[in-house]
Amino acid sequence: MDFVPTSAVIFQFAVATFIIALTPGPDMTLFVGRALSHGKVAGFACMFGAMTGILVHTSLVALGLSALIVASPEAFWVLKIFGAGYLVWLAYQAIRHGSAFAPEKKAGAGNSLFRNWATGLGINLLNPKIILFFMTFLPQFVSPGDPDAPGQLFFLGLLFIPLSLPVTAPMVLAADGFSKLLRKSPKVTRVVDYLFAGVFSAFALKILTAQAR
């Protein structure tokens, strides 16, 4: 299987992936926020949606299409606008539907697995920083001119998902447990609403300032 990198490369990739998974981003903020407001099932649905997005990004990098997107200022700008706008919308939702930890709201549309999955997919696909990340991160573990490079890029992109699970999954579970305490304090839940709104807004600003190389 020529598309499988050496064990040394896989080990280095695993270490880098673990460190990156610990770095907070809009994806992780969404997982935790949704687990807090609607439980661990909703949080995991968002997480798997984002992982589906990673499959798309990996495929784009392996096929070389991401380079075309980043090389086009117009396409990159449109992607940034949509990505930042989506995060601002999520921030608005966090404030507009405050006190989302109330038990009666857990049975609403927020519990739709498909909607949560689609939200996770959307926030991942509309984040241009993820395209830049995979363009600069994955190629570091592939030798230039290697005829098996596309297969190795795809293999590493897929490997990124199970390697990051030991970090992301416990956070979702912890948020689900913490939500039980939050439901007992409406004032604290309102503070959390504004906290997540602020985080999403900050990531929106970061996306708008992302630069293509």
C-alpha positions in Angstrom: 0.0 0.0 0.0 2.1 2.8 -1.3 -0.4 5.5 -0.2 0.3 4.6 3.5 3.1 6.8 4.9 5.9 5.3 7.0 5.4 4.7 10.7 7.7 7.6 11.6 5.6 10.0 9.5 2.3 8.7 11.0 3.8 9.2 14.5 4.8 12.8 13.7 1.4 13.4 12.2 -0.4 12.0 15.2 1.5 14.3 17.6 0.8 17.3 15.5 -2.9 16.4 15.2 -3.3 16.0 18.9 -1.8 19.5 19.5 -4.0 21.0 16.8 -7.1 19.4 18.2 -6.4 21.0 21.6 -6.4 24.5 19.9 -9.9 26.1 20.2 -11.7 27.1 17.0 -15.2 27.7 15.8 -15.8 24.0 15.3 -15.0 23.1 18.9 -17.0 26.1 20.1 -20.0 24.8 18.2 -19.6 21.2 19.6 -19.4 22.4 23.2 -22.2 25.0 22.8 -24.6 22.6 21.2 -23.8 19.9 23.8 -24.5 22.4 26.6 -27.8 23.6 25.1 -29.2 20.3 23.6 -27.2 17.5 25.1 -24.4 15.2 23.9 -26.3 13.7 21.0 -26.6 17.1 19.4 -23.0 17.9 20.2 -21.8 14.7 18.5 -24.1 15.3 15.5 -22.3 18.7 15.0 -19.0 17.1 15.5 -19.6 14.4 12.8 -20.9 17.2 10.5 -17.6 19.0 10.9 -15.7 15.7 10.3 -17.7 15.3 7.0 -16.4 18.7 6.1 -12.9 17.5 6.8 -13.4 14.7 4.3 -14.4 17.4 1.7 -11.3 19.6 2.5 -9.0 16.6 2.4 -10.4 15.6 -1.0 -9.9 19.2 -2.3 -6.3 19.3 -1.1 -5.6 15.8 -2.6 -7.1 16.9 -6.0 -5.4 20.3 -5.9 -8.7 22.3 -6.0 -8.0 24.1 -2.7 -5.0 25.7 -4.2 -7.2 27.1 -7.0 -9.6 28.6 -4.5 -6.9 30.3 -2.4 -5.1 31.5 -5.5 -8.3 33.3 -6.7 -8.8 36.5 -4.6 -12.4 36.7 -5.6 -13.3 33.2 -4.7 -11.4 33.4 -1.4 -13.1 36.7 -0.5 -16.6 35.2 -1.2 -15.7 32.2 1.0 -14.6 34.5 3.8 -17.8 36.6 3.6 -20.0 33.5 3.8 -18.0 31.9 6.6 -17.9 35.1 8.7 -21.6 35.7 8.1 -22.5 32.2 9.2 -20.6 32.6 12.4 -22.3 35.9 13.1 -25.6 34.2 12.5 -24.7 31.6 15.1 -23.8 34.4 17.5 -27.2 36.0 16.9 -28.9 32.7 17.5 -27.0 32.3 20.8 -28.3 35.7 22.0 -31.8 35.6 20.4 -32.6 32.2 21.8 -31.1 32.8 25.3 -31.6 30.5 28.2 -31.3 27.7 25.7 -30.7 25.3 28.6 -34.3 25.4 29.7 -35.6 21.8 29.7 -38.6 22.6 27.5 -36.4 23.7 24.7 -34.6 20.4 24.5 -37.5 18.8 22.6 -37.5 21.4 19.9 -36.0 21.6 16.5 -32.5 22.0 18.0 -32.5 18.2 18.7 -32.8 17.3 15.0 -29.8 15.2 14.2 -29.7 16.3 10.6 -29.9 20.0 11.4 -27.1 19.7 13.9 -25.0 17.6 11.5 -25.7 20.2 8.7 -24.7 23.0 11.1 -21.4 21.3 11.9 -20.8 20.7 8.2 -21.6 24.3 7.3 -19.3 25.9 9.9 -16.5 23.6 8.7 -16.9 24.1 4.9 -17.4 27.9 5.3 -14.2 28.4 7.3 -11.4 29.5 4.8 -8.9 29.0 7.6 -9.5 25.3 7.4 -8.7 25.3 3.7 -5.5 27.2 4.5 -4.7 24.8 7.3 -5.1 21.7 5.3 -3.2 23.2 2.4 -0.2 24.0 4.6 -0.4 21.2 7.2 -1.0 18.0 5.2 1.8 18.6 2.5 4.4 18.8 5.3 4.1 15.0 5.6 4.4 14.2 1.9 7.6 14.2 -0.1 7.6 16.6 -3.1 7.3 14.8 -6.4 6.1 11.6 -4.8 3.7 9.9 -7.3 1.8 8.5 -4.4 1.4 12.0 -2.8 -2.4 12.4 -3.6 -3.1 9.0 -2.0 -1.0 9.8 1.0 -2.6 13.2 1.4 -6.1 11.6 1.4 -4.9 8.9 3.9 -3.6 11.5 6.3 -6.7 13.6 6.0 -8.8 10.6 6.9 -6.4 9.8 9.8 -6.9 13.2 11.2 -10.5 12.4 12.2 -9.9 9.3 14.5 -6.7 10.9 15.9 -8.6 14.1 17.0 -11.5 12.1 18.5 -9.8 11.5 21.9 -9.7 15.3 22.3 -13.0 16.4 20.9 -15.3 13.6 22.2 -14.4 14.0 25.9 -15.1 17.8 25.6 -18.6 17.1 24.2 -19.2 14.6 27.1 -18.0 17.1 29.7 -20.2 19.8 28.3 -23.2 17.5 28.4 -22.5 16.8 32.1 -21.9 20.5 32.9 -25.2 21.5 31.2 -27.1 19.8 34.1 -25.6 22.3 36.5 -26.2 25.2 34.1 -30.0 24.5 33.9 -30.3 25.1 37.6 -29.0 28.7 37.2 -30.7 30.8 34.5 -28.4 33.8 35.1 -25.3 31.7 34.5 -26.8 30.2 31.3 -27.5 33.7 30.0 -23.8 34.6 30.6 -22.8 31.5 28.7 -25.1 32.5 25.8 -23.3 35.8 25.5 -19.9 34.1 25.9 -20.5 31.8 23.0 -21.9 34.7 20.9 -18.7 36.7 21.7 -16.5 33.7 20.7 -18.3 33.2 17.4 -18.1 36.9 16.6 -14.3 36.8 17.4 -13.8 33.9 15.0 -15.9 35.7 12.4 -13.4 38.6 12.6 -10.5 36.3 12.4 -11.9 34.7 9.2 -12.4 38.1 7.6 -8.7 38.9 8.3 -7.5 35.6 6.9 -5.1 36.1 4.1 -4.4 33.7 1.1 -0.8 33.0 0.5 
